[in-house]
């Protein structure tokens, strides 16, 4: 799921909506821009009770996170 070029908080909203379609235990990979998105999206997902399995920088401007739906 690519959320590159999407401003906060819409990248979080789009990720959350996608996760609502998933079953607990399923995982999603999200590509985020550097800056506010990589700071805010994982923090908000953790606040929702989701599990961040991986967070890594994939190039100078983008990050990849892997999230497991918990609830």
C-alpha positions in Angstrom: 0.0 0.0 0.0 1.6 3.2 -1.1 1.0 6.4 0.8 3.8 8.4 -0.9 3.0 12.1 -1.5 -0.1 12.0 0.8 -0.2 14.7 3.4 -0.9 14.0 7.1 -3.3 13.0 8.4 -4.8 11.6 5.2 -2.0 8.9 5.0 -3.1 7.7 8.4 -6.8 7.8 7.5 -6.2 5.8 4.3 -4.1 3.2 6.2 -6.7 2.9 8.9 -9.5 2.5 6.4 -7.6 -0.2 4.6 -6.9 -2.0 7.9 -10.6 -2.0 8.7 -11.1 -4.4 5.8 -8.5 -6.8 7.3 -8.9 -9.7 9.8 -6.8 -9.8 13.0 -3.4 -11.3 12.3 -3.2 -10.0 8.7 -0.4 -7.7 7.8 -0.1 -4.6 5.6 3.0 -2.9 4.2 2.8 0.8 3.9 5.3 3.1 2.1 5.4 6.6 3.7 7.3 9.8 3.1 10.0 11.1 5.4 9.1 13.7 8.0 5.7 13.9 9.6 4.2 10.8 8.0 6.8 8.4 9.3 6.6 10.0 12.7 2.8 10.3 13.0 1.4 7.2 11.2 3.2 4.5 13.2 2.5 6.4 16.4 -1.2 6.7 15.6 -1.5 3.1 14.6 0.1 2.0 17.9 -2.4 4.2 19.7 -5.1 2.3 17.9 -3.7 -0.9 19.4 -2.0 -2.2 16.1 1.4 -3.8 16.1 4.3 -2.3 14.1 6.5 -5.2 13.0 9.0 -3.3 10.9 10.0 0.2 10.3 12.8 0.9 7.9 14.2 3.6 5.6 14.1 2.4 2.0 15.6 5.5 0.3 16.4 9.1 1.4 12.8 10.2 1.2 10.7 7.1 2.0 10.1 4.5 4.7 8.4 1.2 4.8 6.4 -0.1 7.8 4.7 -3.4 8.2 1.7 -3.4 10.5 -0.2 -6.4 11.9 -3.8 -5.9 12.7 -4.5 -6.8 16.3 -8.1 -5.7 16.7 
